[in-house]
Amino acid sequence: MGGLHINESFNGKFRDECLNVEWFRTRREACVLIERWRRDYNAVRPHSSLGYLTPNEFINQLPREAISTAIL
């Protein structure tokens, strides 16, 4: 059930902060702006579900074994 909450949270933020704010004139522009938002979301923004770390910080603080197991 926790994964469902995370997906709903992401979808809500994506809609509120990206889709509802931007006016995409072309498909290419949409791709660029959405990718920019996604990178910010995954690299810069702290997440409460990760103890207010960014996803990158969270991954970097895990032991190497945990990362390789999680990827498989």
LINLINJO-V687380 format. One line per field, one symbol per residue. ss: DSSP state (H for helix, E for strand, - for the rest). psi: psi as a letter, one per 30 degrees, with the letter a starting at -180 (. if undefined). A space follows every 50 residues. Layout:
ss->???
psi->???
//
This chain:
ss->-HHHHHHHHHHHHHHHHHH-------HHHHHHHHHHHHHHHHH---EHHH --E-HHHHHHH--HHHHHHHH-
psi->feeeeeeeeeeeeeeefdefekjkfleeeeeeeeeeeeeeefeekkkefg hglleeeeeffkkeeeeeeee.
//
